[in-house]
Amino acid sequence: MAKGKSVKKKKAVDFSLLMGALILVFIGIIMVFSSSWPEAMQDFGDGYHFLKKQIIAASVGLVGMIICMNIDYKIWKKYSFLIYLLALGSGALLFTPLGISLKGARRWINLGFTTFMPSDAIKIGSIIYFANFLSNKKEHIRTLKQGTIPALIIIGISCGFVYVQKDLGTTITLAGTLMSMFFIAGMNLSHLIFMGIGVVGLGFLVLSGEHNAYRRNRITAFRDPFAYKLDIGWQAVQSLYALGSGGLFGLGLGKSRQKFSYIPESYNDFIFSIIGEELGFLGTLTVILILMLIIWRGIRIALSIDDSFGCFLASGITALVTVQSLIHIAVVTSSIPTTGITLPFVSYGGTSLMIYMSAIGILLNISRHANLDRS
């Protein structure tokens, strides 16, 4: 090395964020194993079936996290449009012979050796592209023509590609995430009137028609789940039974009763209720506190980065974790109508786990460029 030249030392990543994400993934692996055992034995004759797949996904996700953690986040800005097109293109593949239908919905792509869920890729691809849009338009973000209308078009396209997969829960999650980013960027609040009209119209469209009767049933069941506990209110009631029977300390790890065919996909959309049943209020509180730690560190990173793209990207990833976690916990506690939403880092799902861990890797790289306390 030439004399007089110095190498700029790379900053450490946010340790609290890193440990919070890894601890949640570890808790998720344990709870997926516990909650999936009965169904794995019944359907596959192997109680470790879902555990093995979750460990593989976590391992790939860890590699993705490490890679993204060491790639300068600014590169995502450079290729944001290409990433967005690839994400939307993966959604379009659902309508080719590669797309497969499971449990009444066409949401998976068959790659031969595994399946892939495009909606998770669309979420992170939309966040990256929208962060680039907001950083480029920050001087005009409050205008109708250059700010609100283009932003709503991007949000509409992104959510539309998810909605056609008959996945209203993920559509709402992505819409809430992108709208949070738009709000943080300084959107003109007076334009909310037009957005409100659009939301009401969209809500009417979503709930109307015979093919959407199951969504109206979910709202009916939400109003009084115990009045329909043998049919449309079954999931909500069984979830509440699980949470209630757990008490303060829980029944004990592996001792859930509701996972024995009472709660459908207890290792996925309702894993939080199994946590409550087996680990009690203290277990659910622990998970919530770790999620709050991740969200808090994400907010600190977004506030501490000087670059506007980094700020919006960090805000988007943090908002995604926040919105999806809130919806999952609200569904499990019957605070909102039932919808299929996973709990980030915890629920079973290879694509979701790998995408979320990689997204945390991006957030960790942004933390390397931020002026913040890394403890």
Sequence and secondary structure as in RCSB ss.txt:
>XXXX:A:sequence
MAKGKSVKKKKAVDFSLLMGALILVFIGIIMVFSSSWPEAMQDFGDGYHFLKKQIIAASVGLVGMIICMNIDYKI
WKKYSFLIYLLALGSGALLFTPLGISLKGARRWINLGFTTFMPSDAIKIGSIIYFANFLSNKKEHIRTLKQGTIP
ALIIIGISCGFVYVQKDLGTTITLAGTLMSMFFIAGMNLSHLIFMGIGVVGLGFLVLSGEHNAYRRNRITAFRDP
FAYKLDIGWQAVQSLYALGSGGLFGLGLGKSRQKFSYIPESYNDFIFSIIGEELGFLGTLTVILILMLIIWRGIR
IALSIDDSFGCFLASGITALVTVQSLIHIAVVTSSIPTTGITLPFVSYGGTSLMIYMSAIGILLNISRHANLDRS
>XXXX:A:secstr
  TT          HHHHHHHHHHHHHHHHHHHHHHHHHHHHHHS TTHHHHHHHHHHHHHHHHHHHHHTS THH
HHHTHHHHHHHHHHHHHGGGSTTEEEETTEEEEEE SSSEE HHHHHHHHHHHHHHHHHHHSTTTTTSIIIIIHH
HHHHHHHHHHHHHTTT HHHHHHHHHHHHHHHHHHT  GGGHHHHHHHHHHHHHHHH SGGGHHHHHHHHHHH G
GGGTTTTTHHHHHHHHHHHHHTTT S TT  STTTTTSTTTTTTTHHHHHHHHHHHHHHHHHHHHHHHHHHHHHH
HHHH SSHHHHHHHHHHHHHHHHHHHHHHHHHTTSS       TTTSS HHHHHHHHHHHHHHHHHHHTS S   
